[in-house]
């Protein structure tokens, strides 16, 4: 997870970009922070999806095969 300071800085730069604009250094910093944020977000989302089990109303496990394969590759028997 990204630190609260980095998230605050991302928001600060976004607000500044909309109001007065960013310097070249600030634009580079914003790009770097956004890239780090997206990498963290995608990693967390992947972990969440890998740990989801889908159950239908009758109680059957209907988790997609791709998720089951990812899980079995991660935790081989």
TAFENGI-V106469 format. One record per residue. N is the residue number from 1. RES is the residue in one letter. SS is DSSP state (hx for helix, st for strand, lp for the rest). PHI is phi in radians with two decimals (NA if undefined). OMEGA is omega in radians with two decimals (* if undefined). Layout:
n=N res=RES ss=SS phi=PHI omega=OMEGA
n=N res=RES ss=SS phi=PHI omega=OMEGA
This chain:
n=1 res=X ss=lp phi=NA omega=3.13
n=2 res=X ss=lp phi=-1.31 omega=-3.12
n=3 res=X ss=lp phi=-1.17 omega=3.10
n=4 res=X ss=hx phi=-1.03 omega=3.13
n=5 res=X ss=hx phi=-1.14 omega=-3.14
n=6 res=X ss=hx phi=-1.20 omega=3.10
n=7 res=X ss=hx phi=-1.10 omega=3.11
n=8 res=X ss=hx phi=-1.10 omega=3.14
n=9 res=X ss=hx phi=-1.17 omega=3.09
n=10 res=X ss=hx phi=-1.02 omega=-3.13
n=11 res=X ss=hx phi=-1.16 omega=3.12
n=12 res=X ss=hx phi=-1.08 omega=3.14
n=13 res=X ss=hx phi=-1.18 omega=3.13
n=14 res=X ss=hx phi=-1.11 omega=3.12
n=15 res=X ss=hx phi=-1.13 omega=-3.13
n=16 res=X ss=hx phi=-1.13 omega=3.14
n=17 res=X ss=hx phi=-1.07 omega=-3.13
n=18 res=X ss=hx phi=-1.27 omega=-3.05
n=19 res=X ss=hx phi=-1.66 omega=-3.04
n=20 res=X ss=lp phi=-1.99 omega=-3.11
n=21 res=X ss=lp phi=1.67 omega=-3.09
n=22 res=X ss=lp phi=-1.95 omega=2.99
n=23 res=X ss=lp phi=-1.33 omega=3.13
n=24 res=X ss=hx phi=-1.05 omega=3.14
n=25 res=X ss=hx phi=-1.13 omega=3.13
n=26 res=X ss=hx phi=-1.17 omega=3.11
n=27 res=X ss=hx phi=-1.12 omega=3.10
n=28 res=X ss=hx phi=-1.14 omega=3.12
n=29 res=X ss=hx phi=-1.10 omega=3.14
n=30 res=X ss=hx phi=-1.08 omega=3.12
n=31 res=X ss=hx phi=-1.07 omega=3.14
n=32 res=X ss=hx phi=-1.11 omega=3.14
n=33 res=X ss=hx phi=-1.14 omega=3.12
n=34 res=X ss=hx phi=-1.13 omega=3.11
n=35 res=X ss=hx phi=-1.08 omega=3.12
n=36 res=X ss=hx phi=-1.09 omega=3.12
n=37 res=X ss=hx phi=-1.07 omega=-3.12
n=38 res=X ss=hx phi=-1.12 omega=3.10
n=39 res=X ss=hx phi=-1.07 omega=3.12
n=40 res=X ss=hx phi=-1.14 omega=3.14
n=41 res=X ss=hx phi=-1.05 omega=-3.11
n=42 res=X ss=hx phi=-1.12 omega=3.12
n=43 res=X ss=hx phi=-1.10 omega=3.13
n=44 res=X ss=hx phi=-1.14 omega=3.13
n=45 res=X ss=hx phi=-1.14 omega=3.12
n=46 res=X ss=hx phi=-1.08 omega=3.11
n=47 res=X ss=hx phi=-1.08 omega=3.13
n=48 res=X ss=hx phi=-1.11 omega=-3.11
n=49 res=X ss=hx phi=-1.10 omega=3.13
n=50 res=X ss=hx phi=-1.10 omega=-3.10
n=51 res=X ss=lp phi=-1.78 omega=-3.13
n=52 res=X ss=lp phi=-1.58 omega=3.00
n=53 res=X ss=lp phi=-2.06 omega=-3.11
n=54 res=X ss=lp phi=-1.77 omega=-3.13
n=55 res=X ss=st phi=-2.07 omega=3.11
n=56 res=X ss=lp phi=-1.41 omega=-3.09
n=57 res=X ss=lp phi=-1.03 omega=3.12
n=58 res=X ss=lp phi=-1.49 omega=3.11
n=59 res=X ss=lp phi=1.62 omega=3.13
n=60 res=X ss=lp phi=-1.50 omega=3.09
n=61 res=X ss=st phi=-1.35 omega=3.14
n=62 res=X ss=lp phi=-2.05 omega=3.10
n=63 res=X ss=lp phi=-1.03 omega=-3.14
n=64 res=X ss=lp phi=-0.98 omega=-3.12
n=65 res=X ss=hx phi=-1.02 omega=-3.14
n=66 res=X ss=hx phi=-1.06 omega=3.13
n=67 res=X ss=hx phi=-1.18 omega=3.11
n=68 res=X ss=hx phi=-1.08 omega=3.11
n=69 res=X ss=hx phi=-1.12 omega=3.11
n=70 res=X ss=hx phi=-1.02 omega=-3.13
n=71 res=X ss=hx phi=-1.14 omega=-3.10
n=72 res=X ss=hx phi=-1.24 omega=3.07
n=73 res=X ss=hx phi=-1.23 omega=-3.13
n=74 res=X ss=hx phi=-1.33 omega=-3.12
n=75 res=X ss=lp phi=-2.20 omega=-3.11
n=76 res=X ss=lp phi=-1.14 omega=3.13
n=77 res=X ss=lp phi=-1.32 omega=*
